[in-house]
């Protein structure tokens, strides 16, 4: 067995799993605040990556300036999506709102193809050294940057929810919207804020992956890949989203290793997480950390 390759793939899986966890946290944030499963989450990655790429290529901004400008743009973008498209849907059946998010997904994929074309585009060179040797392992510089950013985002989420006024308002709204409103919390403002945060943080993951693999509509697929991680961890658990993301990230790479070395089935990288998801949900229907609903008749 090629243990060096296996360790390399596990490390890469952990790094990518952190990105899955970060995007999964946004998935959970929107769900807990609004009770809506956002199927346009992957398009936030796609739009953010293309916007950052355009700022670097067409406006020739330094990377850090383009990155920060993209974060501001995506925050406004997420808030406007909630206010213009989703706010009028408040009070409508949940399935109708979910269908709207699916429609948004299709619309933004088509829009990005129309504006930027269908060919993958590479980011300008950001780091002097593309790979860094750590304990004999080759790690992409962009992935190291993503690890630092992901950890910062996770700490920021914790501090925001625990100590800030808006974080407490979002936790109260997630617990019970009617009670939160009776306490003077603007539920509409919380909804807009949750979509703004989700768009901003997801765009960060899109930019990192775009730096490694190029920017194309395939970035939106990450929204689908994050869904098993969120379900696995628990749809209403932020900690579960992180753990689920790490599990899925490692599992993809380990499945690819055993398939290439021994099984030779093909495509195990994409399908293995879904098999494991089904097996775990047989025993834990609410995910590893999800809250079990108790109904009394």
CORCOR-V688031 format. One record per helix or strand of 3 or more residues. SS is the DSSP state (~ for helix, > for strand). FROM is the first residue (numbers start at 1). TO is the last residue. If there is no record, write none. Layout:
ss=SS from=FROM to=TO
ss=SS from=FROM to=TO
This chain:
ss=~ from=3 to=34
ss=~ from=41 to=57
ss=~ from=63 to=89
ss=~ from=94 to=116
ss=> from=131 to=134
ss=> from=137 to=140
ss=~ from=141 to=163
ss=~ from=165 to=175
ss=~ from=177 to=182
ss=~ from=187 to=213
ss=~ from=217 to=233
ss=~ from=238 to=263
ss=~ from=268 to=283
